[in-house]
Amino acid sequence: MRSLFPVTDLTTSTSEGGGPAGPSADREWSLDELAEAYAYPAAPDRRAPAAGGADPSGGSWLRANMVSTLDGAAQHEGRSQPISCAADMRIFGTLRGLADVVIAGAETVRQEGYRPARAREAFAARRAAAGQGPAPAVAVVSGSLELDFSLPLFTEPLVPTLVLTGAAAPADRIAAARKAGAEVVIAGDGAGVDPARAVRELADRGLRRQLTEGGPRLLGQFVAAGVLDELCLTISPMLTAGDAQRIAGGPGVVVPERFFLASLLEEAGFLFSRYRRTDS
């Protein structure tokens, strides 16, 4: 893996023997190096409040981690794994290792076979220093709560799984979620979840370093609500054609929002980009 951006003296440095040296070297980065590269902002409370109102983020930072092929497919045959690679999975694990909470839509949880996040020794000291628990919580977004609450994600998590839903969710499904040990969080007045409210509700529980892994519908909702702070996007050097979803779906925004490139890594033709909001 090598760093392509931002450009520094080390980006083009070489060793005494003429080979690459420093962070730009084409080698496998350690998890500690990746953790430094993808660290959350030291003070994530960055949004200017609306006139007379409070910070809409609750002092949180919401980043998304997605992968896309050259022709824009976010998955192949319903899953992201076929368009991923080993380096992408190392970054996937690093982003989880840094987060307070991993947010995913119900369909993504079902398709990708989500399990509880696990504690990893590589991130233990870093998490302890940041006042975090041993592993991130997983928060599942579902209006209907048509979820299999007998799965390990709900019955065997190291940190209790949260279920984000609306006030009009079926009472029997709410009861089933709680019986399984999940914490039910009401984040909407109707049947669905309000994305901005979901971010605030999690932040109110001390879960401010937020990571969403989609899917495309959920990411589209976060984008439309204007609460996404950062996008970690892997560009896979593959073409799939077909009618696979893009990384974000749903209704479009009225005015496209500009993000700026914060960093760019490369390994084996895969590009690992990180974009941030222009007002961050």
C-alpha positions, 0 to 999 in steps of 0.5 A: 500500500502507498499514499498518493495524497496528501503529497508530502516530502515522504510521499516521494522519499526513497531509501538509501538503496533507491527503493521507496521509503516512508508512508508512500512505500508500496508495502502492507501497512500495519493496523496502527498505521491505518488507525493513524491514517483514519483517525476520527477528528479530535473534536468532532463537534464541527457543525454550525447550529441552525439559527436559534437551534442546536448542533444537528449532529449532537457533536458526532462524526458520521463516516461511511465506508463503501466500495464501488466498481469502476462502473459504479456497482456497490455490490455483485450478486447482492454482496460487496465481498466479490468486489473487495480485496484483502487491503479493503478488508483491513481498512474495514476492520480498522474503521470498526476498530476506531468507531463507537457504533457501526450503523447498518440497514436491516437489508444489509444486515441480512445480506451480509450476514452481520455478526457482533463486532469483536474486540481486537487486541490491535485496537485495545490500547487506542480504544482505552485511551479514547474512553471507548469500550472493547468493541463498537456497538452495532445499530440496525436501522429498521422500520418494520423490525422484521429481523431474526432476533435469534441471531448471534448479532442480538443474542451474543454481542460483546456490546448490546446491539441497538435497533433504531426504529420509528414510534409506529413500529409494531409493538410485538416486534419491539418486545421481541427485540428487547427480549433478545437483549437489544436496546430499542431506540426510537428515532422517528415519529412515524413508521420509519427512522429520521436519519438526523434524529438517529445520529443525535440519539446515538450521540446522546448515548455517547456514541459519537464516532459513528460508522455506517456501512450502508447499504445504499438506501440507508447511505442515501438517506444520510446524504439527503439529510445532510448528516454525512461528514465523511465518505471512505470509498474504495474504488475497485478495479473491476467492471460488473455491468448489470443493474447493481445498486450504486453506493447511495440510493433513494431520492436525489438532493436538490443541490449536489453537496461538495466534499473534498479529498482528504487522503488517497491510498493505493494497493494492487490497483484498488484506490482507497479514498477519503472525502470530507464535507467542505464545512468540516 
